[in-house]
Amino acid sequence: MRPRFSLFACHELCRPVGRAVFSQSFEAQGSVRLALVVRRGYTVGQKRVKGEAAPETDIRRIRNIGIIAHIDAGKTTTTERMLYYSGYTKRIGNVDEGDTVMDFLPAERDRGITITSAAISFDWNAHRINLIDTPGHADFTFEVIRSIRVLDGAVTVLDGVEGVEAQTEKVWQQAHEMKIPRIVFVNKMDREGAGFGRTVREIVGKLSARTCIINIPLFKNVIENGMTTAKFCGVIDVIDMKSIEWLPGTDGQEFIVRDLEDDDLEEAKKARVAIVETLAELDDDMVEKFLEVEDDHLAISSRDIKTSLRKCTLQNLVVPVLCGASFRNIGVQPLLDAVVDYLPSPVDRPPAILRAGKMALSIAETDIGYALAFKVVHDNHSGKILVFIRVYSGTLRRLAKIYNTSNNTEEKALKLSRMYADTSADIEAIHEGHIGVISGTKDIRTGDTIMFDYQETGNKKKPKREMMSLQLNPIIVPSPVFFAAVEPKTVSDTRPMEVALQTLLREDPSLQVSVDEETSQTHLSGMGELHLEIASDRLVRELKVNAHVGKIQISYRESIENNFALHTPVSYTFKGVNKGAETSSTVGLVLRPIPEDLDCSYRDLKKQLESSISLGDNNFLTFNEEYVFAHPNVSSEDVYVALRVGAMAGLLHGKRFGLPMHSVQVIVSHIELPLEQDSAAPVTPATRFAIAKFLESIPLEAKVLMEPVMDVTVIVNEEDIGSVMSDISSARSGRVYALEDEVRRESSQAHNEFIDPDQVYSPPDLTLHLSKHNIRRDPQKRLIRAKVPLSEMVGYLKYLRAMTQGRGSFLMTFDRYERASKERATSIWQNHYN
């Protein structure tokens, strides 16, 4: 057996530097032929330089990252190891045992899944990492959306056995739309059937990403049950050309660094050549380095490769790929190094844009401080509201005045904190680029823009009005598609229930509360069955509400038939009293349907809607092209606000089914106000009653029901395609629109050039032949993509497993509302509402 040095024998090479770091400069160390044991708390090569700026104030040393993936890929397990190796925790939390730092809600620990995004900060290699662990279940996609909105980079965790799964594609696309640089960590490489090379090809084929593999799996032969088996034990560092083997029984704190030999050396050379060639295609600097060493791929220094790789990663040209097994404590430290080395700091990202109407301003052009509230939480310990913010400019200090440009309210930042999952530490300031928490505010909600440092010392004047209305890009809230009735058990429980529901809504805007006018029943709406189940559970268990939650149902909408047209405006005059004076307003308008598919024949309508005021639920408020509002005492801005409020109220209930209206265009033809009047308040009820009057005038046959339709992806074997497609098309009223190989041969992102997965370097998979999961290598695995009504997908998994002998799986996401046929509308109304 090859001897290895102990920590004490290598004292000169491993000096204590405080926090645990893993980064290695093997070149400075020279060739160490014997094994070198490296332990937690020590580093080979890199260390903190005296006089260096602290990560708290040096914005270049901040990494705002998120962990995104499909459910059960190992996100939380990986995060727990990051916290342990950084020195934040003294023991490793276990998801199965319910004692993790990040999954702290009772429902999360009971179910063993992440439900809400959790934020935490820790230091690694003289950098501050602000990390958000996000849920992987499709029902909690809004948690991913609002987290990605404030992140600078992301780590995508993949299951080495399952590869790129359906929800992974969804969160990857969300990150892609925000242009967030990503690195990939292929987890669970210790499992039977794990295939690193296969997963890399799936990253290229399914995610349309150009990969750079910076470490590859390290296996060693062990004898089990009289047979020789390749066991995953570490990684091969392709850039520094070293092997790193983690020692069992040390919680990943000790690992052996060796020079490469034999097959490992040859494979690492292939991987390094692939990195250099990929970077040379994208980076002119790498071409120059390549020519300097006379086309010798291996002669290019590690530093030059890392510099070029960082540059290309920040430009979203490549995706670094690493591997490991978080549960076995293998490969997490190199992942942390990759976060620091390749993901951006806030200064590496484009400046945020502030908008107000047609005005747009780069945040770099103003000296006012701005932050975005991306999450609101009710703290059960203190009873206060915690507002999570990302500071984009300036430094927010404790007791500073803050102005909410979204709702025009001013408050004080009484208490600032840095969150560590469910605990917090008080701080005096939140610096630019950081994520922190404001405690005790009253009116801030998710997506609000917060302004500070807008007053000079001793100056009580507010900035110009246009500056007070500037907002950062909002966080888009998806529409809920399920609902459940919530009823207090006694009359005295009504008020506590209403307060608790408002708390839930403030925390999670993807939930909605409405009241049925006919039955006075309160409805709680959410993104899915599990989403509503968790919300109902929190309502009863956590917020202590004495209420009964009914059966989960589907949210339908009401609309107007596409071919309906009534061009004569309907007018309504409202008369009232305001401050003792008589007021009145007359509003004339027409309603028109908005078709589901706005193709080229609807070019004029599309142009109209782009400049219209959104009312939610695909409803829009538009003004007649020939009409211009003018009044000596009432501003057009005040009238527009009153119109919007009145239109939203008028569309809340249709006149046939009593459901909220959807896909309707409200076109205002004229507004009349007395010249002596100075208030736009009467415009709101006039608009509301004018819409109600118009809806009543529509013939019954032109009032239609709209149902939620899901975009469904079903993954099945070749032999199951016929039965599954037949079931979708006939029994479930669905429309199959695509049939694809599991690894697609075309790019899913139009702007990306096509990359053939078979032409991309990927190491051989040494353990696939051992596994019953070898079926995943079969190219006959297919994807069926279809649009299916949500009502037909309830309980679908049970039927799918029966049709495919348990081999099929599926993912569905909300696509849109569609007008139901008369037959389906009648069936839905009888089955769901009678």
Secondary structure, 3 states (H helix, E strand, C coil): CCCEECCCCCCCCCEECCCCCCCECHHHHCCCCCEEEEECCEEECCCCCCCCCCCCCCHHHEEEEEEECCCCCCHHHHHHHHHHHCCCCCCCCCCCCCCCCCCCCHHHHHHCCCCCCEEEEEEECCEEEEEEECCCCHHHHHHHHHHHCCCCEEEEEEECCCECCHHHHHHHHHHHHCCCCEEEEEECCCCCCCCHHHHHHHHHHHHCCCEEECEEEEEEEEEECCEEEEEEEEEEECCCCEEEEECCCCCCCEEEEEECCHHHHHHHHHHHHHHHHHHHHHCHHHHHHHHHCCCCHHHCCHHHHHHHHHHHHHCCCCEEEEECEHHHCECHHHHHHHHHHHCCCHHHCCCCEEEECCEEEEHHHCCCEEEEEEEEEECCCCCCEEEEEEEEECCEECCCEEEECCCCEEEECCEEEEEECCEEEEECEECCCCEEEEECCCCCCCCCEEEECCCCCCCCCCCCHHHHCCEECCCCCCCCCEEEEEEECCHHHHHHHHHHHHHHHHHCCCCEEEECCCCCCEEEEECCHHHHHHHHHHHHHHCCCCEEECCCEECCEEEECCCCCCCCCEEEEEEEEECCEEEEEEEEEEEEECCCCCCHHHHHHHHHHHCCEEEECCEEEEECCCCCCCCCCCCHHHHHHHHHHHHHHHCCCCCCCCCCECCEEEEEEEEECCCCCCCCCCHHHHHHHHHHHHHHHCCHHHEEEEEEEEEEEEEECHHHHHHHHHHHHHHCCCEEEEEEECCCCCCCCCCCCCCCHHHCCCCCCCCHHHCHHHHHHCCCCEEEEEEEEHHHCCCHHHHHHHHCCCCCEEEEEEEEEEECCHHHHHHHHHHHHC
